[in-house]
Amino acid sequence: MDRHTIRRSALALLFASTITGTAIAQSATPATVPPASSAATPKVACDGDLASFLAGVKADAIADGANAAAADKTFAGAQIDPKVLAMDRSQGVFRQTFLEFSQRTVSQGRLDIGRQKIKQYADVFAKAEKDYGVPPGVITAFWAMETDFGAVQGNFNTRNALVTLAHDCRRPEFFRPRLIALIELVQRGDVDPATTTGAWAGEIGQTQMLPPDIIAYGTDGDGDGHVNLKTSAPDVILTTARFLQHLGFIRDQPWLQEVAVPDNLPWEKSGIGGTLTAGDWFKLGVKPRDGNTNFASLPAALILPQGRKGPAFLTYPNYNTYLGWNQSFIYTTSAAYFATRFSGAPPYNKGTPEQGLNDVDMKALQTKLVARGYDVGKIDGILGSGTRVAIQKEQFRLGLPADGWATSALLNAL
């Protein structure tokens, strides 16, 4: 599986927990690290004597084109970091609702700083949009959510983090290539292995990218001959735009549009993966808050993060770019909403969502859904994609509005 589809964003969610006092880490579909190796995954060397392990990585790196001096420089002083292993083993779960998470992350302070950044680096943002088709607001939203514009980039030594995770036998097939890529960055002079720090899983810089992506999409925005995502805002802006283009962002198309919904809709057609166009939704009575119906011909999904009585949005093909960045539905929708705010949209209408389920009741609901033959993944109390799909099908079967939101009415009906 491609790295970018499975890796975002430990630091953003961890930062959110520090400012809210709420335990936050990964979503039900974790985006920071891949699942543990299966029996079908080819075995990759791991564990054992560290010096011997690093000698093997060095040999692989040289075979890939790195020079021995760069490998030696990268590994000089390398050591296993127990704190990295502790973070890897203690990944929690994302339990905030869309309203809770988006209200805390899309703050007025971040909006003010982001708008100032867009003005300060107007020429760079203009180049990013011209070259890669990505508007300033989209880039700035990720910049804000990943590291608060570079203020919180992580304090783990990147070399040691990748050495630790590649040496560990839980996911060596994922992290060994990232460690080898780090050697190339050292060879280029873009990373100092002794001092470069970042997130515990090896992401570097103000929009948190792993070494292979920096190699593939890193862009020198300030003309110094290097890609420095830790301190150079122009490098951050252009690299992020180029990466988003790679993820499939389509020039001059929307990604998210807030809408008002009527009381009666075929709610079972809502949710990611639908087959209707925006025009189809408009004919059913869905009304864009901004009045813009210019994209009626585009495929559009109606998403209801907290049911039909909460905020409602149409998502367009560019929303898939956000899912490519981070598979968490709450993070993704918050980031997409954040980008619309930078692009001039007003705050969303919070609505009056029905009370959701607490952790105990959500697990009880998941248990009942499993008993009826649904695959909701782990019974973990999280309203993930599998649980939402199952809920929607049961709501439809029971004659309830099939909006995918877990309520006590559904739990009692089952």
Order of alpha helices (4+ residues) and beta strands (2+ residues): alpha-alpha-alpha-alpha-alpha-alpha-alpha-alpha-beta-alpha-alpha-beta-alpha-alpha-beta-alpha-beta-beta-beta-alpha-alpha-alpha-alpha-alpha
